[in-house]
């Protein structure tokens, strides 16, 4: 019996075998979608934007400056002219909080930029080469990590002296260790992947592998750590200014204003209340954003 081609006919497919339930997305698109679905993270981001606008645009909308004294208007309670009141030298607290928030934000973002530079460089080299180099570099980190951060910061500030530039240096020298450890862990988990082996086989240099393949695939964790380090730097600067080792006049920060206001707590609590509330709001907003970024970049949270 011979089989003819005309004896066969294709079956009509009534059910689709493969249906794409949702369009494919990249890591960044998926992270952005999950971040937007987090109400606390979006609320924290909205508050941060408002605070940044308050610090950048606010000083142009007020008739006062942050350093001029007016001894005829000392310690005035909050009023229409002075919504946050005035301090013991007659300076408008609202205007001073605007400039203080600006300095605190500059210190937070600037110190994290230094942490990123040192931590990515150190952790990337340690994780990529491994072996004795990694062991030696990690023992140095263990020695640094064994010293309490508070003691480390105070000793460095006493050595270098107070001031804005020295705060950048000190916070940059202290807070890069967690970043280095995160980057090292990410590089260790990625360096044996197939795309890295393919790059080595094609003759890619160590610098190219690190900069073009390994670090871009670690950027999610780096962003999360950086977002959580900004409030830590702001709080550390506030503490240093509170004990007299941070910002010095005529500059002003939220921590310095809190240090000034604590003297007048019994009779004039508003001098401490407003800068302290701004510090608390900054801490909460950055932590909400950092937690939201952590959940957005975590593959276990994907639905």
C-alpha positions as CSV (number, residue, x, y, z in Angstrom):
1,X,0.0,0.0,0.0
2,X,1.5,3.3,-1.1
3,X,1.0,6.5,0.8
4,X,0.2,9.4,-1.3
5,X,0.8,13.0,-0.2
6,X,-2.8,13.8,-1.0
7,X,-4.0,11.3,1.7
8,X,-2.8,13.6,4.4
9,X,-4.2,17.0,5.5
10,X,-3.0,19.2,8.3
11,X,-5.1,19.2,11.5
12,X,-6.7,22.5,12.2
13,X,-5.2,23.8,15.5
14,X,-8.0,25.2,17.6
15,X,-6.0,25.8,20.8
16,X,-2.9,27.9,20.7
17,X,0.0,25.9,22.1
18,X,2.0,28.9,23.1
19,X,0.4,32.0,24.5
20,X,2.4,34.9,25.8
21,X,0.5,35.9,29.0
22,X,2.4,39.1,29.5
23,X,5.1,40.9,27.4
24,X,8.7,40.3,28.3
25,X,10.4,43.1,30.3
26,X,13.9,44.0,31.1
27,X,15.3,44.0,34.7
28,X,15.0,47.8,34.9
29,X,11.4,47.8,33.5
30,X,10.3,45.2,35.9
31,X,12.1,46.9,38.9
32,X,10.4,50.2,37.9
33,X,7.0,48.6,37.8
34,X,7.4,46.9,41.2
35,X,8.8,50.1,42.7
36,X,5.7,52.0,41.5
37,X,3.5,49.3,43.1
38,X,5.0,50.0,46.5
39,X,3.0,52.8,48.2
40,X,5.6,53.5,50.9
41,X,8.4,53.7,48.4
42,X,6.5,56.1,46.2
43,X,5.4,58.1,49.2
44,X,9.0,58.4,50.4
45,X,10.2,59.4,46.9
46,X,7.5,62.1,46.7
47,X,8.5,63.4,50.1
48,X,12.2,63.5,49.0
49,X,11.3,65.5,45.9
50,X,9.4,68.0,48.1
51,X,12.3,68.3,50.5
52,X,14.9,68.8,47.7
53,X,12.7,71.5,46.2
54,X,12.3,73.0,49.6
55,X,16.1,73.2,50.0
56,X,16.9,74.3,46.5
57,X,14.0,76.7,45.7
58,X,13.0,77.8,49.1
59,X,15.8,80.3,49.8
60,X,14.9,82.3,46.7
61,X,11.3,82.7,48.1
62,X,12.2,84.1,51.5
63,X,13.1,87.6,52.5
64,X,15.5,86.6,55.2
65,X,19.0,85.0,55.0
66,X,20.5,82.3,57.3
67,X,23.3,84.3,58.9
68,X,22.2,87.9,59.6
69,X,21.4,88.6,63.3
70,X,18.5,90.7,64.5
71,X,18.7,91.1,68.2
72,X,15.3,92.8,68.3
73,X,13.6,89.7,67.1
74,X,15.1,86.9,69.3
75,X,13.2,83.7,70.1
76,X,9.9,84.8,68.5
77,X,7.4,81.9,68.5
78,X,6.1,80.8,65.1
79,X,4.0,83.5,63.5
80,X,2.9,84.6,60.0
81,X,6.2,86.5,59.4
82,X,8.3,83.7,60.9
83,X,6.5,80.4,60.4
84,X,9.1,78.4,62.3
85,X,10.0,81.3,64.8
86,X,13.4,82.8,65.3
87,X,16.5,81.6,67.2
88,X,18.5,83.3,70.1
89,X,20.1,85.6,67.6
90,X,16.9,86.6,65.8
91,X,17.6,84.6,62.7
92,X,14.6,83.1,60.8
93,X,14.5,79.4,61.5
94,X,12.5,78.6,58.4
95,X,15.3,80.1,56.2
96,X,18.0,78.4,58.2
97,X,16.3,75.0,57.8
98,X,16.2,75.5,54.0
99,X,20.0,76.1,53.9
100,X,20.6,73.4,56.5
101,X,18.6,70.8,54.6
102,X,20.7,71.8,51.5
103,X,24.0,71.2,53.3
104,X,22.7,67.9,54.8
105,X,21.7,66.6,51.4
106,X,25.0,67.6,49.8
107,X,26.9,65.8,52.6
108,X,24.7,62.7,52.2
109,X,24.9,62.4,48.4
110,X,28.6,63.6,48.3
111,X,29.8,61.1,50.9
112,X,27.9,58.2,49.1
113,X,29.6,59.2,45.9
114,X,33.0,58.8,47.6
115,X,31.8,55.5,49.1
116,X,30.8,54.2,45.6
117,X,34.1,55.1,44.1
118,X,36.2,53.4,46.8
119,X,33.8,50.5,47.4
120,X,33.3,49.5,43.8
121,X,37.0,49.7,43.0
122,X,38.1,47.8,46.1
123,X,35.3,45.2,46.0
124,X,35.6,44.7,42.3
125,X,39.3,43.9,42.4
126,X,38.9,41.6,45.4
127,X,36.0,39.6,44.0
128,X,37.4,39.3,40.4
129,X,40.9,38.1,41.3
130,X,40.0,36.0,44.4
131,X,42.6,33.7,46.0
132,X,45.4,35.3,48.0
133,X,44.6,38.8,46.8
134,X,41.0,38.5,47.9
135,X,42.0,37.0,51.2
136,X,44.5,39.8,51.9
137,X,42.0,42.5,51.0
138,X,39.3,41.0,53.1
139,X,41.5,40.8,56.1
140,X,42.1,44.5,55.8
141,X,38.3,45.1,55.7
142,X,37.9,42.9,58.8
143,X,40.4,45.1,60.6
144,X,38.6,48.3,59.6
145,X,35.2,46.7,60.4
146,X,36.3,45.7,63.9
147,X,36.7,49.4,64.8
148,X,33.3,50.9,65.9
149,X,32.2,53.5,63.3
150,X,31.5,56.1,65.9
151,X,35.0,55.9,67.4
152,X,36.5,55.9,64.0
153,X,34.6,59.0,62.9
154,X,35.4,60.9,66.1
155,X,39.1,60.1,65.9
156,X,39.3,61.2,62.3
157,X,37.3,64.4,62.9
158,X,39.6,65.3,65.8
159,X,42.6,64.6,63.6
160,X,41.5,66.5,60.5
161,X,39.4,69.1,62.2
162,X,35.8,70.2,61.7
163,X,34.5,71.6,58.5
164,X,32.5,70.6,55.4
165,X,35.5,69.3,53.4
166,X,36.7,67.1,56.3
167,X,33.2,65.7,56.8
168,X,33.2,64.5,53.2
169,X,36.6,62.9,53.7
170,X,35.8,61.2,57.0
171,X,32.4,59.8,55.9
172,X,34.0,58.6,52.7
173,X,36.8,56.8,54.6
174,X,34.3,55.2,57.0
175,X,31.3,54.0,55.0
176,X,32.9,52.4,52.0
177,X,33.3,49.0,53.7
178,X,29.7,47.7,53.3
179,X,29.7,48.8,49.6
180,X,33.0,46.9,49.0
181,X,31.5,43.8,50.6
182,X,28.4,43.9,48.5
183,X,30.3,44.5,45.3
184,X,32.7,41.6,46.1
185,X,29.8,39.2,46.8
186,X,28.2,40.1,43.5
187,X,31.4,39.8,41.5
188,X,32.2,36.4,43.1
189,X,28.7,35.1,42.0
190,X,29.0,36.4,38.5
191,X,32.6,35.9,37.5
192,X,32.1,32.1,36.7
193,X,29.0,32.7,34.5
194,X,29.1,31.8,30.8
195,X,29.1,35.3,29.5
196,X,32.2,36.1,31.5
197,X,33.9,32.9,30.2
198,X,32.9,33.9,26.6
199,X,34.4,37.4,27.1
200,X,37.7,35.9,28.4
201,X,37.8,33.5,25.4
202,X,37.4,36.4,23.0
203,X,40.4,38.1,24.7
204,X,38.6,40.8,26.7
205,X,40.9,42.5,29.2
206,X,40.2,42.5,32.9
207,X,39.2,46.1,32.9
208,X,36.7,45.5,30.1
209,X,35.2,42.5,31.9
210,X,34.8,44.4,35.1
211,X,33.4,47.6,33.5
212,X,31.3,46.1,30.7
213,X,30.1,42.8,32.2
214,X,30.4,42.4,35.9
215,X,29.6,45.8,37.4
216,X,26.6,46.5,35.1
217,X,25.1,43.3,36.4
218,X,25.7,44.3,40.0
219,X,24.2,47.8,39.6
220,X,20.9,46.9,41.2
221,X,22.5,45.9,44.6
222,X,24.8,48.9,44.4
223,X,21.9,51.3,44.0
224,X,20.1,49.7,46.9
225,X,23.1,50.0,49.2
226,X,23.8,53.6,48.1
227,X,20.2,54.6,48.8
228,X,20.4,53.3,52.3
229,X,23.8,54.9,53.0
230,X,22.5,58.4,52.3
231,X,20.4,58.7,55.4
232,X,23.2,57.1,57.5
233,X,25.6,59.8,56.3
234,X,23.1,62.6,57.0
235,X,22.5,61.2,60.5
236,X,26.2,60.9,61.2
237,X,26.7,64.5,60.1
238,X,23.9,65.6,62.3
239,X,25.5,63.8,65.2
240,X,28.9,65.3,64.5
241,X,27.4,68.8,64.3
242,X,25.4,68.1,67.5
243,X,28.6,67.4,69.5
244,X,30.5,70.3,67.9
245,X,32.7,68.3,65.4
246,X,30.7,69.0,62.2
247,X,29.6,72.1,60.4
248,X,31.0,75.3,61.7
249,X,29.5,78.9,61.3
250,X,28.7,80.6,59.1
251,X,27.5,77.3,57.4
252,X,24.5,75.6,58.9
253,X,23.1,72.1,58.8
254,X,20.1,70.4,60.4
255,X,22.4,68.8,63.0
256,X,24.0,72.1,63.9
257,X,20.6,73.8,64.3
258,X,19.5,70.9,66.6
259,X,22.6,71.5,68.7
260,X,21.8,75.2,68.9
261,X,18.1,74.6,69.8
262,X,18.7,72.1,72.6
263,X,19.8,74.9,74.9
264,X,16.4,76.6,74.7
265,X,14.2,73.4,75.0
266,X,12.4,74.4,78.3
267,X,11.2,77.8,77.2
268,X,11.4,77.7,73.3
269,X,11.1,74.1,72.1
270,X,10.3,75.2,68.5
271,X,14.1,76.0,68.1
272,X,14.8,72.3,68.3
273,X,11.5,70.9,67.1
274,X,11.6,71.9,63.4
275,X,15.2,70.8,62.5
276,X,14.7,67.6,64.4
277,X,11.4,66.9,62.5
278,X,13.1,67.5,59.2
279,X,15.9,65.1,60.1
280,X,13.4,62.4,61.1
281,X,11.4,62.9,57.8
282,X,14.6,62.7,55.8
283,X,15.5,59.4,57.5
284,X,12.1,57.9,57.0
285,X,11.8,59.0,53.4
286,X,15.3,57.6,52.4
287,X,14.7,54.3,54.2
288,X,11.3,53.9,52.5
289,X,12.9,54.5,49.1
290,X,15.8,52.1,50.0
291,X,13.5,49.4,51.1
292,X,11.4,49.9,47.9
293,X,14.5,49.6,45.7
294,X,15.6,46.5,47.6
295,X,12.3,44.8,47.0
296,X,12.2,46.0,43.3
297,X,15.5,44.5,42.5
298,X,15.0,41.3,44.4
299,X,14.1,38.5,42.0
300,X,12.3,36.6,44.8
301,X,9.7,39.4,45.0
302,X,8.8,39.0,41.3
303,X,5.2,38.0,40.7
